[in-house]
Amino acid sequence: MTQHVPATTRPAPAEPAVLHPAHAPRHAHAPQHARALTRALRHDIEAAHWAPTSLERRLCELLLTAAAGDGALTAPRVRAALAEGAMTFLFENDGRLAALLASLLPLLTEPAADAADPTAAAAVDDAYALLDRITRPAAPALARAEG
């Protein structure tokens, strides 16, 4: 199990990320959007309305493994997870997990803004916790499997 370092306590990167000119600056509602997607997905997992597919679970594991060294979700790591899943990931299970990861990119590509914005850091931390939750089997499912 990796140790997550909350974004609010991590130092800002030494050099700012270079953005592609086509990327617009993130909108003020980006953290709320990411948190809403995280909340909805967590709710549906807990209510057994949504379950991650093998591909989604594997991509979460890869993303958390990539973050194991420093406990941080970063834009390159999230992009790699999205690319690894290819087109299947974007459409599988209504693409909800892919949408959540994509919603994190604006929060992760502007480190100077994120350092000053606790709502952005909290949104990233919430998403990280959900990814961790997705990689662990649910307790009721374990009880049924064992019993």
C-alpha positions in Angstrom: 0.0 0.0 0.0 1.4 3.4 -0.9 1.6 6.3 1.4 -0.3 9.3 -0.1 1.1 12.7 0.6 -1.7 15.2 0.6 -1.3 17.8 -2.1 -1.8 20.5 0.5 1.4 19.5 2.3 3.6 18.8 -0.8 6.1 21.5 -1.9 5.4 23.1 -5.2 7.5 21.6 -8.1 10.8 23.3 -8.7 9.9 24.2 -12.3 6.4 25.0 -13.6 5.0 22.6 -16.1 5.1 23.6 -19.7 1.6 23.7 -21.2 0.7 23.2 -24.8 -0.6 26.5 -26.2 -4.0 24.8 -26.9 -4.6 24.2 -23.2 -6.7 27.0 -21.8 -6.1 28.0 -18.2 -8.3 26.1 -15.8 -11.6 27.5 -14.9 -12.5 28.4 -11.4 -15.1 25.6 -11.3 -12.5 22.8 -12.2 -11.9 21.7 -8.6 -15.7 21.5 -7.9 -16.2 19.5 -11.1 -13.5 17.0 -10.1 -14.8 16.7 -6.6 -18.4 16.2 -7.9 -17.2 13.4 -10.2 -15.3 11.8 -7.3 -18.3 12.1 -5.0 -20.7 10.6 -7.5 -18.4 7.7 -8.3 -17.7 7.0 -4.7 -21.4 7.1 -3.9 -22.2 4.7 -6.7 -19.4 2.3 -5.7 -20.7 2.2 -2.1 -24.3 1.8 -3.2 -23.2 -1.0 -5.7 -24.5 0.9 -8.6 -21.1 1.0 -10.3 -18.2 -1.4 -10.2 -14.8 -0.9 -11.8 -14.0 -3.2 -14.7 -10.7 -5.2 -14.7 -9.2 -2.5 -17.0 -10.3 0.3 -14.7 -9.0 -1.4 -11.7 -5.7 -2.2 -13.4 -5.2 1.4 -14.5 -5.9 2.6 -11.0 -3.2 0.2 -9.7 -0.7 1.4 -12.3 -1.5 5.0 -11.4 -1.0 4.4 -7.7 2.1 2.4 -8.3 3.5 5.3 -10.4 2.7 7.6 -7.4 4.2 5.3 -4.9 7.6 7.1 -4.7 6.3 10.5 -3.8 2.6 9.9 -3.2 1.6 12.4 -5.8 -0.8 12.3 -8.7 0.8 14.3 -11.5 -0.4 15.3 -15.0 2.1 13.0 -16.8 1.1 10.1 -14.6 -2.6 10.7 -15.2 -2.0 11.2 -19.0 -0.1 7.9 -19.0 -3.0 6.1 -17.4 -5.5 7.6 -19.8 -3.2 6.6 -22.8 -2.6 3.1 -21.4 -6.4 2.4 -21.4 -6.7 3.6 -25.0 -10.2 4.0 -26.5 -11.7 1.1 -24.5 -11.1 3.0 -21.2 -12.9 6.1 -22.5 -16.1 4.2 -23.2 -16.0 1.2 -20.8 -18.4 1.5 -17.9 -19.7 4.8 -19.4 -16.2 6.3 -19.2 -16.8 7.7 -15.7 -13.3 6.9 -14.4 -11.7 8.3 -17.5 -13.8 11.5 -17.1 -12.7 11.8 -13.5 -9.0 11.4 -14.4 -9.4 13.9 -17.3 -11.0 16.4 -14.9 -7.8 16.3 -12.8 -5.6 17.4 -15.6 -6.4 21.1 -15.4 -5.8 20.9 -11.6 -2.4 19.2 -12.1 -1.0 21.3 -15.0 -0.9 24.6 -13.2 1.2 23.9 -10.1 1.6 27.6 -9.1 -2.2 28.0 -9.0 -2.7 24.7 -7.2 -0.3 25.6 -4.4 -2.4 28.7 -3.7 -5.8 26.9 -4.1 -6.7 24.5 -1.3 -9.9 23.4 -3.1 -7.8 22.1 -6.1 -5.5 20.2 -3.7 -8.5 18.8 -1.9 -10.0 17.6 -5.2 -6.8 15.8 -6.2 -6.6 14.2 -2.7 -10.2 13.1 -2.9 -9.6 11.5 -6.3 -6.4 9.8 -5.0 -8.4 8.3 -2.1 -11.1 7.0 -4.6 -8.4 5.4 -6.8 -7.1 3.7 -3.7 -10.6 2.5 -2.8 -11.1 1.2 -6.4 -8.0 -1.0 -6.2 -9.2 -2.6 -2.9 -12.0 -5.2 -3.0 -15.1 -4.2 -1.1 -15.5 -5.8 2.3 -18.9 -7.4 1.5 -17.5 -8.9 -1.7 -14.6 -10.3 0.3 -17.0 -11.8 2.8 -19.0 -13.5 0.1 -15.9 -14.8 -1.7 -14.5 -16.3 1.6 -17.7 -17.7 2.7 
